[in-house]
Amino acid sequence: MRLVKDRILFVVAVILYGTIGLFLRFVDLPSEAVAFYRGVIGGTCILVYKRIKKEKPDLKAIRNNLVLLILSGVMLGLNWIFLFAAYVNTTVAVASLCNYMAPVLVVLLTPLILKERLDWRKIPCILAALAGIVLVSGVFGGDIGNPLGILYGLLAAACFTVLVFLNRKLKDISAFDRSFVQLYLSALTIFPYMMIHNGGWFPFPSDLQSGLIVLMLGILHTGVAYCFYFNGMAVLPVQTVAILGYLEPVVSVLCSALFLQEAMGVPGWIGAVLILAAAVVSERIPPPGEKQEKPSEKTTPE
């Protein structure tokens, strides 16, 4: 039952992440400034929540995991920085596709780093989801821009992959304590980049709409979603995380098609169906060693 709840919350986080691009269209701020505000507001949101519940941060748990927390917070900030650089140097489709190589890297490296056995029955589902993301991204539709953007996108994926493994190494620390520290550190990592990129000026929202959207992105799409996402990532099988994580671009593209009237195209729809089918099929594969119940073995009363 607990794993079912973790799956649901993980999918909720993925859906929230998938709607960020839609809301960013209505924010008059550089993307790196939005990321900075997300880190600060998200971390503060978690601390306020704990305060309302009359809970204090577990300083002992934070100290025991301090090195891993610092490294993971920096990796989160670098992931955002490299992704923004990729957006500038290549197309959004190519940058997103490179960034979404992270789940594949996690699956491939898990047996080496975490010594966890892979369920090879789910590998076809992961490959199908990867093919789906290629189609959804529309990467074959035009110029890829500066090849340097591809390098930045892959570096973003590498940073996120390291972040995942660092989170799996954390011990005896709650999702809330872990998250607020990492979010603050990510904001601290982004701050110098933001200031340099904006000529030394600190960017503020220029209108009420932008301010409200940034506040929502910080509280809901960062504070809440980050806890859901990385709590699920810490307990769910890596194959499940990889496949369900690919629902994010599907949500993003569907939001663009439904709310912004952006054409999705036949390849995009095929890719979306591939990803959704891969997620459904993967979740129906029983864990290794678990036998499916046969009708004759049911123990229901006569």
C-alpha atoms as a printed R data frame, in Angstrom:
    type eleno elety resid chain resno       x       y       z
1   ATOM     1    CA   MET     A     1   0.000   0.000   0.000
2   ATOM     2    CA   ARG     A     2   2.852   2.388   0.862
3   ATOM     3    CA   LEU     A     3   4.499   1.858  -2.533
4   ATOM     4    CA   VAL     A     4   1.178   2.558  -4.257
5   ATOM     5    CA   LYS     A     5   0.948   5.866  -2.387
6   ATOM     6    CA   ASP     A     6   4.562   6.689  -3.282
7   ATOM     7    CA   ARG     A     7   3.829   5.957  -6.955
8   ATOM     8    CA   ILE     A     8   0.777   8.221  -6.932
9   ATOM     9    CA   LEU     A     9   2.657  11.084  -5.278
10  ATOM    10    CA   PHE     A    10   5.564  10.614  -7.697
11  ATOM    11    CA   VAL     A    11   3.183  10.852 -10.672
12  ATOM    12    CA   VAL     A    12   1.578  13.970  -9.136
13  ATOM    13    CA   ALA     A    13   5.046  15.550  -8.935
14  ATOM    14    CA   VAL     A    14   5.792  14.604 -12.549
15  ATOM    15    CA   ILE     A    15   2.499  16.150 -13.699
16  ATOM    16    CA   LEU     A    16   3.270  19.356 -11.792
17  ATOM    17    CA   TYR     A    17   6.740  19.503 -13.375
18  ATOM    18    CA   GLY     A    18   5.152  19.028 -16.787
19  ATOM    19    CA   THR     A    19   2.993  22.143 -16.365
20  ATOM    20    CA   ILE     A    20   5.905  24.463 -15.456
21  ATOM    21    CA   GLY     A    21   6.623  25.312 -19.099
22  ATOM    22    CA   LEU     A    22   3.011  26.431 -19.586
23  ATOM    23    CA   PHE     A    23   3.127  28.872 -16.667
24  ATOM    24    CA   LEU     A    24   6.571  30.182 -17.630
25  ATOM    25    CA   ARG     A    25   5.009  31.612 -20.794
26  ATOM    26    CA   PHE     A    26   3.213  34.165 -18.605
27  ATOM    27    CA   VAL     A    27   6.160  35.196 -16.412
28  ATOM    28    CA   ASP     A    28   8.217  38.292 -17.249
29  ATOM    29    CA   LEU     A    29  11.486  37.026 -15.745
30  ATOM    30    CA   PRO     A    30  14.625  35.266 -17.049
31  ATOM    31    CA   SER     A    31  14.411  31.497 -16.597
32  ATOM    32    CA   GLU     A    32  17.416  31.389 -14.257
33  ATOM    33    CA   ALA     A    33  15.733  33.971 -12.015
34  ATOM    34    CA   VAL     A    34  12.608  31.810 -11.865
35  ATOM    35    CA   ALA     A    35  14.795  28.851 -10.869
36  ATOM    36    CA   PHE     A    36  16.442  30.930  -8.137
37  ATOM    37    CA   TYR     A    37  13.083  32.007  -6.744
38  ATOM    38    CA   ARG     A    38  11.823  28.417  -6.931
39  ATOM    39    CA   GLY     A    39  14.717  27.255  -4.770
40  ATOM    40    CA   VAL     A    40  14.261  29.993  -2.157
41  ATOM    41    CA   ILE     A    41  10.449  29.879  -2.042
42  ATOM    42    CA   GLY     A    42  10.307  26.080  -2.184
43  ATOM    43    CA   GLY     A    43  12.781  25.682   0.665
44  ATOM    44    CA   THR     A    44  10.980  28.323   2.740
45  ATOM    45    CA   CYS     A    45   7.621  26.677   2.029
46  ATOM    46    CA   ILE     A    46   8.883  23.401   3.495
47  ATOM    47    CA   LEU     A    47  10.231  25.135   6.618
48  ATOM    48    CA   VAL     A    48   6.921  26.971   7.144
49  ATOM    49    CA   TYR     A    49   5.020  23.697   6.760
50  ATOM    50    CA   LYS     A    50   7.186  22.051   9.412
51  ATOM    51    CA   ARG     A    51   6.699  25.098  11.667
52  ATOM    52    CA   ILE     A    52   2.902  24.871  11.315
53  ATOM    53    CA   LYS     A    53   3.089  21.199  12.298
54  ATOM    54    CA   LYS     A    54   5.302  22.255  15.219
55  ATOM    55    CA   GLU     A    55   8.171  20.174  13.894
56  ATOM    56    CA   LYS     A    56  11.776  21.283  13.914
57  ATOM    57    CA   PRO     A    57  14.407  20.342  11.335
58  ATOM    58    CA   ASP     A    58  16.339  17.261  12.431
59  ATOM    59    CA   LEU     A    59  19.717  18.948  12.767
60  ATOM    60    CA   LYS     A    60  21.421  15.684  13.690
61  ATOM    61    CA   ALA     A    61  20.176  13.973  10.514
62  ATOM    62    CA   ILE     A    62  21.212  17.006   8.459
63  ATOM    63    CA   ARG     A    63  24.704  17.018  10.007
64  ATOM    64    CA   ASN     A    64  25.113  13.269   9.429
65  ATOM    65    CA   ASN     A    65  24.265  13.724   5.733
66  ATOM    66    CA   LEU     A    66  25.749  17.200   5.296
67  ATOM    67    CA   VAL     A    67  28.354  16.355   2.639
68  ATOM    68    CA   LEU     A    68  25.831  14.472   0.496
69  ATOM    69    CA   LEU     A    69  23.267  17.244   0.959
70  ATOM    70    CA   ILE     A    70  25.726  19.927  -0.143
71  ATOM    71    CA   LEU     A    71  26.789  17.931  -3.189
72  ATOM    72    CA   SER     A    72  23.199  17.107  -4.171
73  ATOM    73    CA   GLY     A    73  22.076  20.741  -3.753
74  ATOM    74    CA   VAL     A    74  24.915  21.907  -5.975
75  ATOM    75    CA   MET     A    75  24.048  19.223  -8.560
76  ATOM    76    CA   LEU     A    76  20.434  20.416  -8.629
77  ATOM    77    CA   GLY     A    77  21.569  23.993  -9.219
78  ATOM    78    CA   LEU     A    78  24.028  22.938 -11.915
79  ATOM    79    CA   ASN     A    79  21.323  20.880 -13.620
80  ATOM    80    CA   TRP     A    80  19.197  24.002 -13.965
81  ATOM    81    CA   ILE     A    81  22.154  26.163 -15.077
82  ATOM    82    CA   PHE     A    82  23.297  23.742 -17.798
83  ATOM    83    CA   LEU     A    83  19.720  23.229 -18.966
84  ATOM    84    CA   PHE     A    84  19.210  26.993 -19.347
85  ATOM    85    CA   ALA     A    85  22.504  27.219 -21.261
86  ATOM    86    CA   ALA     A    86  21.307  24.418 -23.523
87  ATOM    87    CA   TYR     A    87  18.045  26.280 -24.201
88  ATOM    88    CA   VAL     A    88  20.082  29.329 -25.274
89  ATOM    89    CA   ASN     A    89  22.455  27.422 -27.571
90  ATOM    90    CA   THR     A    90  20.107  24.919 -29.179
91  ATOM    91    CA   THR     A    91  16.397  24.297 -29.596
92  ATOM    92    CA   VAL     A    92  14.126  23.564 -26.648
93  ATOM    93    CA   ALA     A    93  13.383  20.156 -28.195
94  ATOM    94    CA   VAL     A    94  17.043  19.135 -28.417
95  ATOM    95    CA   ALA     A    95  17.864  20.523 -24.962
96  ATOM    96    CA   SER     A    96  14.939  18.655 -23.410
97  ATOM    97    CA   LEU     A    97  15.835  15.434 -25.213
98  ATOM    98    CA   CYS     A    98  19.440  15.592 -23.932
99  ATOM    99    CA   ASN     A    99  18.255  16.356 -20.400
100 ATOM   100    CA   TYR     A   100  15.872  13.387 -20.485
101 ATOM   101    CA   MET     A   101  18.782  11.035 -21.025
102 ATOM   102    CA   ALA     A   102  19.156  11.160 -17.222
103 ATOM   103    CA   PRO     A   103  16.670   8.318 -16.495
104 ATOM   104    CA   VAL     A   104  18.491   6.082 -18.993
105 ATOM   105    CA   LEU     A   105  21.838   6.862 -17.354
106 ATOM   106    CA   VAL     A   106  20.332   6.062 -13.945
107 ATOM   107    CA   VAL     A   107  19.085   2.680 -15.140
108 ATOM   108    CA   LEU     A   108  22.409   1.777 -16.772
109 ATOM   109    CA   LEU     A   109  24.538   2.833 -13.793
110 ATOM   110    CA   THR     A   110  22.361   1.505 -10.963
111 ATOM   111    CA   PRO     A   111  23.832  -2.046 -10.997
112 ATOM   112    CA   LEU     A   112  27.351  -0.582 -10.793
113 ATOM   113    CA   ILE     A   113  26.762   2.142  -8.186
114 ATOM   114    CA   LEU     A   114  23.897   0.893  -6.023
115 ATOM   115    CA   LYS     A   115  24.415  -2.829  -6.666
116 ATOM   116    CA   GLU     A   116  20.689  -3.175  -7.331
117 ATOM   117    CA   ARG     A   117  19.477  -5.875  -9.653
118 ATOM   118    CA   LEU     A   118  17.706  -4.652 -12.749
119 ATOM   119    CA   ASP     A   119  14.441  -6.194 -13.890
120 ATOM   120    CA   TRP     A   120  15.332  -6.890 -17.511
121 ATOM   121    CA   ARG     A   121  11.657  -7.428 -18.363
122 ATOM   122    CA   LYS     A   122  11.203  -3.667 -18.033
123 ATOM   123    CA   ILE     A   123  14.062  -2.711 -20.345
124 ATOM   124    CA   PRO     A   124  11.819  -2.846 -23.477
125 ATOM   125    CA   CYS     A   125   9.449  -0.459 -21.710
126 ATOM   126    CA   ILE     A   126  12.309   1.953 -21.005
127 ATOM   127    CA   LEU     A   127  13.449   1.795 -24.645
128 ATOM   128    CA   ALA     A   128   9.868   2.382 -25.819
129 ATOM   129    CA   ALA     A   129   9.593   5.393 -23.506
130 ATOM   130    CA   LEU     A   130  12.913   6.733 -24.818
131 ATOM   131    CA   ALA     A   131  11.690   6.358 -28.400
132 ATOM   132    CA   GLY     A   132   8.531   8.158 -27.345
133 ATOM   133    CA   ILE     A   133  10.434  11.110 -25.904
134 ATOM   134    CA   VAL     A   134  12.412  11.408 -29.155
135 ATOM   135    CA   LEU     A   135   9.152  11.639 -31.099
136 ATOM   136    CA   VAL     A   136   7.521  14.003 -28.600
137 ATOM   137    CA   SER     A   137  10.530  16.338 -28.613
138 ATOM   138    CA   GLY     A   138  10.200  16.964 -32.348
139 ATOM   139    CA   VAL     A   139  13.984  16.820 -32.607
140 ATOM   140    CA   PHE     A   140  13.829  15.698 -36.238
141 ATOM   141    CA   GLY     A   141  11.790  18.698 -37.245
142 ATOM   142    CA   GLY     A   142  14.490  21.275 -37.813
143 ATOM   143    CA   ASP     A   143  17.888  22.768 -37.097
144 ATOM   144    CA   ILE     A   144  19.571  21.695 -33.844
145 ATOM   145    CA   GLY     A   145  21.342  25.037 -33.411
146 ATOM   146    CA   ASN     A   146  24.784  25.296 -31.839
147 ATOM   147    CA   PRO     A   147  26.209  21.799 -31.093
148 ATOM   148    CA   LEU     A   148  27.506  23.283 -27.838
149 ATOM   149    CA   GLY     A   149  23.895  23.245 -26.677
150 ATOM   150    CA   ILE     A   150  23.890  19.454 -26.933
151 ATOM   151    CA   LEU     A   151  26.920  19.305 -24.637
152 ATOM   152    CA   TYR     A   152  25.171  21.563 -22.102
153 ATOM   153    CA   GLY     A   153  22.039  19.398 -22.271
154 ATOM   154    CA   LEU     A   154  24.051  16.230 -21.645
155 ATOM   155    CA   LEU     A   155  25.868  17.916 -18.747
156 ATOM   156    CA   ALA     A   156  22.462  18.779 -17.286
157 ATOM   157    CA   ALA     A   157  21.491  15.104 -17.567
158 ATOM   158    CA   ALA     A   158  24.772  14.049 -15.943
159 ATOM   159    CA   CYS     A   159  24.216  16.426 -13.004
160 ATOM   160    CA   PHE     A   160  20.693  15.127 -12.493
161 ATOM   161    CA   THR     A   161  21.959  11.537 -12.626
162 ATOM   162    CA   VAL     A   162  24.507  12.305  -9.896
163 ATOM   163    CA   LEU     A   163  21.720  13.991  -7.906
164 ATOM   164    CA   VAL     A   164  19.610  10.833  -8.065
165 ATOM   165    CA   PHE     A   165  22.405   8.615  -6.766
166 ATOM   166    CA   LEU     A   166  23.304  11.082  -4.021
167 ATOM   167    CA   ASN     A   167  19.683  11.069  -2.866
168 ATOM   168    CA   ARG     A   168  19.691   7.278  -2.757
169 ATOM   169    CA   LYS     A   169  22.758   7.392  -0.494
170 ATOM   170    CA   LEU     A   170  21.129   9.653   2.110
171 ATOM   171    CA   LYS     A   171  20.354   7.816   5.350
172 ATOM   172    CA   ASP     A   172  17.787   8.392   8.102
173 ATOM   173    CA   ILE     A   173  16.645  11.834   6.953
174 ATOM   174    CA   SER     A   174  13.079  12.863   6.118
175 ATOM   175    CA   ALA     A   175  12.039  14.041   2.677
176 ATOM   176    CA   PHE     A   176  11.264  17.490   4.115
177 ATOM   177    CA   ASP     A   177  14.632  17.960   5.820
178 ATOM   178    CA   ARG     A   178  16.475  16.778   2.743
179 ATOM   179    CA   SER     A   179  14.454  18.900   0.362
180 ATOM   180    CA   PHE     A   180  14.640  22.300   2.023
181 ATOM   181    CA   VAL     A   181  18.433  22.044   2.400
182 ATOM   182    CA   GLN     A   182  18.902  20.991  -1.227
183 ATOM   183    CA   LEU     A   183  16.582  23.691  -2.543
184 ATOM   184    CA   TYR     A   184  18.362  26.461  -0.625
185 ATOM   185    CA   LEU     A   185  21.730  25.175  -1.829
186 ATOM   186    CA   SER     A   186  20.491  25.014  -5.427
187 ATOM   187    CA   ALA     A   187  19.416  28.668  -5.170
188 ATOM   188    CA   LEU     A   188  22.826  29.549  -3.744
189 ATOM   189    CA   THR     A   189  24.476  27.761  -6.679
190 ATOM   190    CA   ILE     A   190  22.301  29.570  -9.238
191 ATOM   191    CA   PHE     A   191  22.727  33.034  -7.671
192 ATOM   192    CA   PRO     A   192  26.173  33.904  -9.177
193 ATOM   193    CA   TYR     A   193  25.091  32.650 -12.620
194 ATOM   194    CA   MET     A   194  21.896  34.699 -12.426
195 ATOM   195    CA   MET     A   195  23.731  37.877 -11.438
196 ATOM   196    CA   ILE     A   196  26.370  37.504 -14.167
197 ATOM   197    CA   HIS     A   197  23.763  36.630 -16.791
198 ATOM   198    CA   ASN     A   198  21.743  39.745 -15.871
199 ATOM   199    CA   GLY     A   199  24.653  42.173 -15.842
200 ATOM   200    CA   GLY     A   200  24.877  42.389 -12.068
201 ATOM   201    CA   TRP     A   201  21.214  43.333 -11.643
202 ATOM   202    CA   PHE     A   202  18.938  41.335  -9.328
203 ATOM   203    CA   PRO     A   203  15.776  40.550 -11.335
204 ATOM   204    CA   PHE     A   204  12.355  41.116  -9.746
205 ATOM   205    CA   PRO     A   205   8.901  40.245 -11.146
206 ATOM   206    CA   SER     A   206   7.692  43.257 -13.106
207 ATOM   207    CA   ASP     A   207   3.957  42.710 -12.597
208 ATOM   208    CA   LEU     A   208   1.479  41.086 -10.204
209 ATOM   209    CA   GLN     A   209   0.763  38.159 -12.546
210 ATOM   210    CA   SER     A   210   4.451  37.227 -12.766
211 ATOM   211    CA   GLY     A   211   4.820  37.524  -9.006
212 ATOM   212    CA   LEU     A   212   1.836  35.279  -8.293
213 ATOM   213    CA   ILE     A   213   2.958  32.640 -10.804
214 ATOM   214    CA   VAL     A   214   6.507  32.611  -9.392
215 ATOM   215    CA   LEU     A   215   5.028  32.214  -5.908
216 ATOM   216    CA   MET     A   216   2.898  29.287  -7.077
217 ATOM   217    CA   LEU     A   217   5.835  27.662  -8.871
218 ATOM   218    CA   GLY     A   218   7.904  27.984  -5.719
219 ATOM   219    CA   ILE     A   219   5.295  26.575  -3.331
220 ATOM   220    CA   LEU     A   220   3.436  23.950  -5.374
221 ATOM   221    CA   HIS     A   221   5.752  23.037  -8.247
222 ATOM   222    CA   THR     A   222   8.916  23.085  -6.140
223 ATOM   223    CA   GLY     A   223   8.308  22.764  -2.398
224 ATOM   224    CA   VAL     A   224   5.514  20.194  -2.652
225 ATOM   225    CA   ALA     A   225   6.520  18.499  -5.904
226 ATOM   226    CA   TYR     A   226  10.200  18.181  -4.944
227 ATOM   227    CA   CYS     A   227   9.316  16.303  -1.749
228 ATOM   228    CA   PHE     A   228   6.953  13.988  -3.628
229 ATOM   229    CA   TYR     A   229   9.436  13.393  -6.452
230 ATOM   230    CA   PHE     A   230  12.568  12.587  -4.493
231 ATOM   231    CA   ASN     A   231  10.739  10.683  -1.771
232 ATOM   232    CA   GLY     A   232   9.376   8.413  -4.509
233 ATOM   233    CA   MET     A   233  12.765   8.217  -6.169
234 ATOM   234    CA   ALA     A   234  14.290   7.013  -2.895
235 ATOM   235    CA   VAL     A   235  11.949   4.015  -2.529
236 ATOM   236    CA   LEU     A   236  10.663   3.090  -5.996
237 ATOM   237    CA   PRO     A   237  12.565   0.766  -8.378
238 ATOM   238    CA   VAL     A   238  14.829   2.686 -10.759
239 ATOM   239    CA   GLN     A   239  13.018   1.267 -13.778
240 ATOM   240    CA   THR     A   240   9.706   2.593 -12.454
241 ATOM   241    CA   VAL     A   241  11.250   6.003 -11.814
242 ATOM   242    CA   ALA     A   242  12.746   6.101 -15.311
243 ATOM   243    CA   ILE     A   243   9.513   5.244 -17.093
244 ATOM   244    CA   LEU     A   244   7.132   7.351 -14.973
245 ATOM   245    CA   GLY     A   245   9.569  10.266 -15.252
246 ATOM   246    CA   TYR     A   246   8.991  10.323 -19.010
247 ATOM   247    CA   LEU     A   247   5.367  11.304 -18.394
248 ATOM   248    CA   GLU     A   248   6.608  14.852 -17.709
249 ATOM   249    CA   PRO     A   249   7.274  15.812 -21.356
250 ATOM   250    CA   VAL     A   250   3.962  14.220 -22.358
251 ATOM   251    CA   VAL     A   251   2.145  16.487 -19.909
252 ATOM   252    CA   SER     A   252   4.177  19.461 -21.125
253 ATOM   253    CA   VAL     A   253   3.373  18.847 -24.782
254 ATOM   254    CA   LEU     A   254  -0.307  18.163 -24.050
255 ATOM   255    CA   CYS     A   255  -0.538  21.449 -22.110
256 ATOM   256    CA   SER     A   256   0.992  23.295 -25.054
257 ATOM   257    CA   ALA     A   257  -1.452  21.672 -27.465
258 ATOM   258    CA   LEU     A   258  -4.538  22.180 -25.292
259 ATOM   259    CA   PHE     A   259  -3.915  25.618 -23.782
260 ATOM   260    CA   LEU     A   260  -1.491  27.311 -26.183
261 ATOM   261    CA   GLN     A   261  -2.860  25.794 -29.420
262 ATOM   262    CA   GLU     A   262   0.610  24.613 -30.415
263 ATOM   263    CA   ALA     A   263   0.506  21.864 -33.033
264 ATOM   264    CA   MET     A   264   1.647  18.509 -31.683
265 ATOM   265    CA   GLY     A   265   1.859  16.607 -34.954
266 ATOM   266    CA   VAL     A   266   1.404  12.912 -35.669
267 ATOM   267    CA   PRO     A   267   4.898  11.907 -34.403
268 ATOM   268    CA   GLY     A   268   4.209  13.728 -31.139
269 ATOM   269    CA   TRP     A   269   0.953  11.859 -30.589
270 ATOM   270    CA   ILE     A   270   2.629   8.545 -31.412
271 ATOM   271    CA   GLY     A   271   5.413   9.361 -28.953
272 ATOM   272    CA   ALA     A   272   2.914  10.267 -26.227
273 ATOM   273    CA   VAL     A   273   1.054   6.979 -26.730
274 ATOM   274    CA   LEU     A   274   4.364   5.070 -26.615
275 ATOM   275    CA   ILE     A   275   5.342   6.654 -23.299
276 ATOM   276    CA   LEU     A   276   1.922   6.121 -21.722
277 ATOM   277    CA   ALA     A   277   1.792   2.515 -22.938
278 ATOM   278    CA   ALA     A   278   5.303   1.864 -21.620
279 ATOM   279    CA   ALA     A   279   4.289   3.237 -18.199
280 ATOM   280    CA   VAL     A   280   1.130   1.103 -18.044
281 ATOM   281    CA   VAL     A   281   2.828  -2.112 -19.202
282 ATOM   282    CA   SER     A   282   5.779  -1.586 -16.865
283 ATOM   283    CA   GLU     A   283   3.517  -1.149 -13.835
284 ATOM   284    CA   ARG     A   284   1.664  -4.367 -14.679
285 ATOM   285    CA   ILE     A   285   4.844  -6.442 -14.610
286 ATOM   286    CA   PRO     A   286   4.972  -8.120 -11.166
287 ATOM   287    CA   PRO     A   287   8.131  -7.866  -9.077
288 ATOM   288    CA   PRO     A   288  10.722 -10.637  -9.663
289 ATOM   289    CA   GLY     A   289   9.783 -13.837  -7.878
290 ATOM   290    CA   GLU     A   290   6.169 -12.840  -7.365
291 ATOM   291    CA   LYS     A   291   3.780 -15.334  -8.906
292 ATOM   292    CA   GLN     A   292   0.595 -14.132 -10.453
293 ATOM   293    CA   GLU     A   293  -2.446 -15.608  -8.755
294 ATOM   294    CA   LYS     A   294  -4.248 -18.211 -10.806
295 ATOM   295    CA   PRO     A   295  -8.046 -18.471 -10.720
296 ATOM   296    CA   SER     A   296  -7.878 -21.955  -9.153
297 ATOM   297    CA   GLU     A   297  -5.697 -20.627  -6.320
298 ATOM   298    CA   LYS     A   298  -8.119 -17.962  -5.111
299 ATOM   299    CA   THR     A   299  -9.046 -18.209  -1.484
300 ATOM   300    CA   THR     A   300 -12.404 -16.462  -1.650
301 ATOM   301    CA   PRO     A   301 -15.146 -18.209   0.376
302 ATOM   302    CA   GLU     A   302 -17.617 -20.403  -1.478
